[in-house]
Amino acid sequence: MNQFIPPKRYFPYLTWQEIQDMPNKENTVIIQPVGSIEQHGLHLPIIVDSAIGMGVLGKALSKLENDIPAYALPSIYYGKSNEHWGFPGTISLSATTLLSVLMEMAESIYRSGFRKLVLMNSHGGQPQIMEIVARDIHQQHEDFMVFPFFTWRVPHIAKELVTEKEANLGIHAGDVETSIMLSLLPDVVQMDKAVCEYPENLPKDSLLSMEGRLPFAWLTKELSKSGVFGDATAATKEKGDKILESVSDGWVKVIKDVYKFQQPSI
């Protein structure tokens, strides 16, 4: 049931007595992976975001020094994925439902005596929800430190391994995600069905973009026939292995930083 997570780092394998008696609970890092179940083209399964989150976290926790207390919760597999409506298999929660689930999970972690919670989000359609939860739960419990992180925002080398066009537009089921899935779960990747498809007719010479500082709202079916944004045909397991190592190294550093973190105050 722990999947990629080392058993000794998997929170549900603890007993209530072990949790009650745990030393240094106020600095123990509890990590909640949040993914999605949504289309990722014809070549990738719908579990991509959740699998990448758990794979990266498992790799990071296996590298983490034993004296840093950190535990992974079970993944929340369903996310807010309504941008992918129109593609069968996508399962989406509303923003309010996901927000409520995360708030109530966080409250339970707080009541168990923990004071550091990382929301490890791997789906690009919901970082704002993580930020709202983090601010609201901290406002309710000012001694609760909550960190709304996106899996891919740690330092990593992925952009160094792909073309400039792919780095800018390959945001879904393209080279990077396909490569890392070839590293994590090669048996469920169908490279014979991989395609290269980039969104067309995007605003030119404009401050507006799909993602970035000034985004416009969009649905995948408006911009992609296959459900892919990027060049999945360029993916390789070798690239995926390097990306996984790099992103997980970034997460080792993040977990250490959270462990040492103390809430600033005047």
C-alpha positions in Angstrom: 0.0 0.0 0.0 3.0 2.3 0.4 3.8 2.1 -3.3 7.0 4.2 -3.9 7.2 5.4 -0.3 9.8 3.6 2.0 7.7 1.6 4.6 9.4 3.3 7.6 8.4 6.7 6.1 4.7 5.8 5.4 2.5 7.5 8.0 -0.4 4.9 7.9 2.0 2.1 8.9 2.4 3.7 12.4 0.2 2.9 15.3 -1.7 5.5 17.3 0.6 4.8 20.3 3.7 5.4 18.2 2.2 8.7 16.9 1.3 9.7 20.5 4.7 9.0 21.8 6.7 10.4 18.9 9.5 12.8 20.0 9.9 16.2 18.4 6.5 16.1 16.9 6.5 19.9 16.5 9.2 19.7 13.9 8.3 16.4 12.3 7.5 17.0 8.6 4.2 15.5 7.4 3.7 15.5 3.7 0.4 15.2 1.9 0.8 14.3 -1.8 -2.1 15.7 -3.9 -2.4 14.5 -7.5 -5.2 14.0 -10.1 -6.9 11.4 -12.2 -7.1 13.0 -15.6 -6.4 12.4 -19.3 -2.7 12.5 -20.4 -3.1 11.7 -24.1 -3.3 8.3 -25.8 0.1 7.1 -24.6 -0.1 7.8 -20.8 -2.5 6.6 -18.1 -4.8 8.9 -16.3 -2.8 8.5 -13.0 0.3 10.5 -14.2 0.2 13.4 -11.8 -0.4 11.2 -8.8 2.2 8.7 -9.8 4.9 11.4 -10.4 4.2 13.0 -7.0 4.4 9.6 -5.1 7.5 8.6 -7.2 9.4 11.8 -6.5 8.5 11.8 -2.8 9.4 8.1 -2.4 12.8 8.7 -4.0 13.4 11.8 -1.8 12.4 10.0 1.4 14.7 7.1 0.5 17.6 9.6 0.3 16.7 11.6 3.4 18.9 11.2 6.4 17.4 8.9 9.1 17.7 11.7 11.7 15.2 13.9 9.9 11.7 12.9 10.9 9.4 13.0 7.9 6.4 10.9 6.9 4.2 10.7 3.8 0.4 10.5 4.0 -1.5 8.5 1.4 -2.0 10.4 -1.8 -5.2 12.3 -2.5 -5.6 11.0 -6.0 -8.6 13.1 -7.1 -8.0 16.8 -7.8 -9.6 19.7 -9.6 -9.2 18.7 -13.2 -12.2 20.3 -14.9 -9.9 21.8 -17.6 -9.7 18.2 -19.0 -13.5 17.7 -19.1 -14.4 16.2 -22.5 -11.9 13.4 -22.3 -13.2 10.2 -20.8 -11.7 9.0 -17.6 -11.0 12.4 -16.1 -12.4 12.5 -12.5 -12.6 16.0 -11.1 -13.5 17.4 -7.7 -14.9 21.0 -7.3 -12.5 23.5 -5.8 -14.7 23.7 -2.7 -14.7 19.9 -2.3 -10.9 19.6 -2.6 -10.5 22.6 -0.3 -12.7 21.0 2.3 -10.9 17.7 2.2 -7.5 19.4 2.6 -8.7 21.6 5.5 -10.2 18.6 7.4 -7.1 16.5 6.8 -4.9 19.3 8.0 -7.1 19.8 11.1 -6.6 16.0 11.9 -2.9 16.3 11.6 -2.9 19.3 13.9 -5.0 17.5 16.5 -2.4 14.7 16.4 0.2 17.1 17.7 2.1 17.9 14.4 2.9 21.4 13.5 4.5 21.2 10.1 2.5 20.1 7.0 3.6 20.1 3.4 0.9 20.1 0.7 2.8 18.4 -2.2 0.7 19.2 -5.3 1.6 17.6 -8.6 -1.2 18.9 -10.8 -0.9 22.3 -12.4 -4.6 23.1 -12.2 -4.8 23.5 -8.5 -1.9 25.3 -6.8 -4.2 28.2 -5.8 -6.3 25.8 -3.7 -3.1 24.7 -1.8 -2.3 28.3 -1.1 -5.8 29.0 0.2 -5.7 26.0 2.5 -2.3 26.9 3.8 -3.2 30.4 4.6 -6.6 29.5 6.2 -5.4 26.7 8.4 -2.5 28.8 9.6 -4.9 31.6 10.4 -6.9 29.2 12.5 -3.8 27.7 14.2 -1.0 30.2 14.3 1.5 27.6 15.5 0.7 25.4 12.5 3.2 25.8 9.7 1.7 24.8 6.3 3.6 24.8 3.0 1.8 24.9 -0.3 4.4 23.5 -2.7 4.2 22.4 -6.3 6.3 19.3 -7.0 8.1 20.8 -10.0 9.1 24.1 -8.4 12.2 22.7 -6.6 15.5 23.1 -8.4 15.9 20.5 -11.2 17.4 19.9 -14.6 14.4 19.0 -16.7 14.6 22.2 -18.9 18.2 21.4 -19.7 17.1 18.1 -21.3 14.4 19.4 -23.6 14.1 21.9 -26.4 13.3 25.6 -25.7 9.9 25.1 -27.3 9.2 22.1 -25.2 10.3 23.9 -22.0 7.8 26.7 -22.8 4.8 24.8 -24.2 5.3 21.1 -23.2 3.1 21.5 -20.1 1.0 18.3 -20.3 1.9 14.7 -21.3 4.9 15.9 -23.3 8.6 15.0 -23.1 9.2 15.6 -19.4 6.1 13.8 -18.0 6.5 10.9 -20.5 10.2 10.5 -19.7 9.7 10.4 -16.0 6.8 7.9 -16.4 9.1 5.7 -18.5 11.4 5.8 -15.4 8.7 5.2 -12.8 6.1 3.0 -14.5 7.3 1.9 -18.0 4.8 -0.9 -18.3 1.9 1.5 -18.6 3.5 3.9 -21.1 2.5 3.2 -24.8 5.2 4.9 -26.8 3.8 3.7 -30.0 0.8 6.0 -29.4 2.9 9.1 -28.4 2.4 12.2 -30.5 3.8 15.7 -30.8 1.1 18.4 -30.5 1.5 22.0 -29.4 -1.4 24.5 -28.9 -2.0 26.6 -31.9 -3.2 30.2 -32.4 -1.9 31.4 -29.1 -1.7 35.2 -28.7 1.4 36.6 -30.3 3.2 39.7 -29.2 1.0 39.7 -26.1 1.4 39.7 -22.4 -1.3 37.0 -22.2 -0.4 33.3 -22.1 -1.8 29.9 -21.1 0.2 29.9 -17.9 2.4 32.6 -16.3 1.9 36.0 -14.8 -1.1 37.0 -17.0 -2.9 33.8 -18.0 -6.3 33.3 -19.7 -8.7 30.6 -18.9 -8.7 27.6 -21.2 -10.0 24.0 -21.6 -7.8 21.3 -23.1 -10.3 20.3 -25.7 -10.1 23.9 -27.1 -6.3 23.6 -27.7 -5.5 19.9 -28.2 -7.1 17.0 -30.2 -5.0 14.4 -28.5 -4.9 15.9 -25.0 -1.2 16.4 -25.2 0.7 19.7 -25.0 4.2 18.9 -26.0 6.4 16.4 -27.8 5.9 13.0 -26.2 7.8 11.3 -29.0 11.1 12.7 -27.8 10.8 11.0 -24.3 13.3 8.4 -23.1 13.8 6.5 -19.9 17.3 7.8 -19.7 16.0 11.4 -19.5 13.4 10.2 -17.0 15.9 8.7 -14.7 17.9 12.0 -14.7 14.8 14.1 -14.1 13.7 11.8 -11.3 17.1 12.0 -9.6 17.2 15.8 -10.0 13.7 16.6 -8.7 14.0 14.2 -5.8 17.3 15.8 -4.8 15.4 19.1 -4.8 12.8 17.6 -2.5 15.4 16.3 -0.1 16.6 19.9 0.3 13.0 21.2 0.7 12.2 18.6 3.4 15.3 19.6 5.3 14.4 23.3 5.0 10.9 22.6 6.4 12.3 20.6 9.3 14.6 23.5 10.3 12.0 26.2 9.6 10.5 28.4 12.4 7.7 30.8 11.7 9.0 34.4 11.5 7.5 36.8 14.0 8.1 40.4 15.1 
